[in-house]
Amino acid sequence: MKLFLDTADTAVIGELAATGLVDGVTTNPSLIAKSGRNIAEVIAEICALVEGPISAEVAAVEFDAMIAEGDKLAAIAPNVVVKVPLTWDGLKATAAFAAKGVRTNVTLCFSAAQALLAAKAGASFISPFIGRLEDHGADGVGLIEEIRAIYDMHGFDTEVLAASLRNPGHVSAAALAGADAATLPPDVFRGLIKHPLTDKGLDQFLADWAGTGQSIL
């Protein structure tokens, strides 16, 4: 499963991309607003830091404006993926972008029926929001399983990009449910490596080695 960062903080992206484990980045209007910077400058900088898919979201809600904004965003760099909301206009825009070879990420997916429509429209990625569904008492991980089953059964190429992941457990569950990728806030990405027994074991190894008085170099 590919791991994306869900942030527009280029300093953090550069730091975590240096691990070699970041496959892409997702942004949205809220994250861009938080950065306080021009969207084109931010997206261009992110695209230079990470070679994989970089989702840049349109702010428009009507078809014609979505196309205009999406074309402008896609022109920033070859790895830009135009992100659109799961609305009728968003799906029309998805189909139009697909027809001219522009990749899309259809966001704010909360049902398998919505995911089916996005795939039929030619979406490159579908982003089901796991944490937000769970906030309302629904089964977010179960939604990934449903989408995965539908896509596999009917031969859709749309990749399932698990979003709104709140903790490492969500990431593991998304992987087990068949997500192609997951997008994580930086703190969740950092948390993937943590386990108290790892720290305890390493401390013991270091103490035992120190007791030998040896040096490998």
Secondary structure, DSSP 4 states (H G I P E B T S, - for coil): -EEEEE---HHHHHHHHTTT---EEE--HHHHHHHTS-HHHHHHHHHHH--S-EEEE----SHHHHHHHHHHHHTT-TTEEEEEESSHHHHHHHHHHHHTT--EEEEEE-SHHHHHHHHHHT-SEEEEBHHHHHHTT--HHHHHHHHHHHHHHHT---EEEEB---SHHHHHHHHHHT-SEEEE-HHHHHHTT--HHHHHHHHHHHHHHHHHT----
